[in-house]
Amino acid sequence: MTDTAWIDAALTSARPQAVGALLRYFRDLDTAEEAFQNACLRALKNWPQNGPPRDPAAWLIMVGRNVAIDDIRRNRKQQPLPEDEAISDLDDAEQALAERLDGSHYRDDILRLLFICCHPGLPATQQIALALRIVSGLTVKQIARAFLVSEAAMEQRITRAKARVADAGVAFETPGAVERSERLAAVAAMVYLIFNEGYSASGDTAEIRSPLCEEAIRLARLLLRLFPAEPEIMGLTALLLLQHARAAARFDAAGAVILLDDQDRSLWNQNMIAEGLALIDKAMRHRRSGPYQVQAAIAALHARAARPEDTDWTQIDLLYGALEVMQPSPVVTLNRAVAVSKVRGAEAALEMIEPLSSRLANYFHFFGVRGAFLMQLGRNEEARIAFDRAIALANTSAEAAHIRMHLDRLLRDNAPRGAKTSKK
């Protein structure tokens, strides 16, 4: 780590706690965020000379709070000082502040911050953008680049989210036990959505959006520190780690998709896999299964298979069956059908997905999977029609190229002996 890299790491690590505490004091997202940024500027000047403080988060909270109050006092004609009860009576001393930042205080501040970002009045896209900006500290430029939109559009999205939070009159009190339980699911879902935004990137955008996966894993680990005995949070963290462990093997040099069975498993990140496997094993011992744990268990079975033929597809089929009960969805059934095709054959899998055709009529993967099953059964003309539909619905060039590969194989296998197939 370079001479200044430790400062960046400390600021990133302390951000959720510090912004959460400043939000509790000033009850305004913009004020809390600006106070933290000012404290970071002071840290960049002070810490290289004096060394790291005993508690970086406490230092940032103290400095940010004092700077913000000074700014308000200087501008009190335009912006009066908040009421006394709206501002903490914390002493202006790092040691006293650090002593007050016990585990429960720290947890409540971060939870409040996460809950506000996941306010039910916000659309999912605004929840994600707000969390990446406020909790993670990504710049508007970074977030816009990851979501492939202009900076102006992303700035507007974040501004609208803040305005909705302000208009909703969000309570800033410490969340109660019932609310924590209800809103924790929303926070976990938001982290999962952030990960999926990065994971679903195609080969030509994977490098740009991969940091979203890494940030989601960081947030999941943060949640795990807040709720170390919650098996679903263990499951969520394990799922993200096991999925992201395959990142280096998911695309070839040209950016084309590489299916799981064809991936070079030596490229999988073994440290991530080990961490994910340990977490899911620990979660399952609680015997309180949930959707994230089931999905992580499926990912674990893939991770444990040294070769594709070693994969326990029977167990994966059973796990998807359990997930269908917990979280009924045509997409879950579609995924289960892949396992069924490995266990009971393509005919049984095709029979399983046919009832989904109306609900998944605009879903790329449905037609890709259906085409693959039809091709396995030798129903090549039907397979070609399904693949054509998949190409029409492809979201990325990598998806379309993958389906065209199947079409090329159909043309090659069906061409008269000695004839040459042409590519469109």
C-alpha angles and dihedrals in degrees: 000000000000125000092267100028091084089060092054090047092049093048092048092049094047096045101091093047095044097044090045092054093045089050089055090053100044101024092215126101096213093049093047092048093048091047090053092048091051090050090051090054090053090048092053089055098039108036100057089057101037101028128238118322120245090254113019094192092051091048092051092047093049095046094041092050094048094046091049093049090049090051092050091049091050090052098036092127090062098028119024121215112266118258115279093249090055092060125063118246090226115154115245094247127104095217095052091046093049091051090054093051095084123160097274093047091050092048095048094050094051092043091052090051093048092045091054091051088050095047108156090232091066123085114240092254091056092045090055094045093047093048093049091050101040105028101029099032096225113160121247088247092055093048093046091050092051092050093043094237133119121273089242092055093048092046088053091049092053093044091052090050092052091048092052091050090050093047092048092062093228114206112244096195121115107282115248125235095262093048091047091055093047097044095042088072089054092050092049090049090051091052089049091051091052089052093048091051088061098036095051092057116120125236094271094052101030094098091050095048101035091092087067089064091049092048091049089053090050091051091046090053088049090054089048090056089051093046106026093163098046108109095199091057088049087050093049093050092046092049093053093046094048093047095046091046088075095053097108092054101044098086134035125228091275092052095254119148116259113205119231094253091053099046122116099245092197086073093059114110104250095191091057091045092051092050092047094047092050091051096049091046089052092046094051091054088067089065092217101114123193138171096275092050092050092049090047090050089054091050089048092056090055091046093051093053109096089195131022091248090057092063113120097229093168091061091044089054090052092048092051087050089056090047090052089058094046097040111015110204137147088231091056089050090049090053091047090053089064089058090045090054089056093048106033103014139257094289093061091044093050091050089053096054101040093085088056095062096099096045093045097039091125098037116112096206094053092062093041092053093042091051091051092052092048091049091052088053093050093246090134102164091053089046091053091053091049092049092049089054091048091053090051090053097042113130095202140028089246091058092048091048091052092054092045087058089061091047091051089052091051091050091047095048094045098043117110112260110274094018122119121230119223126216120223 
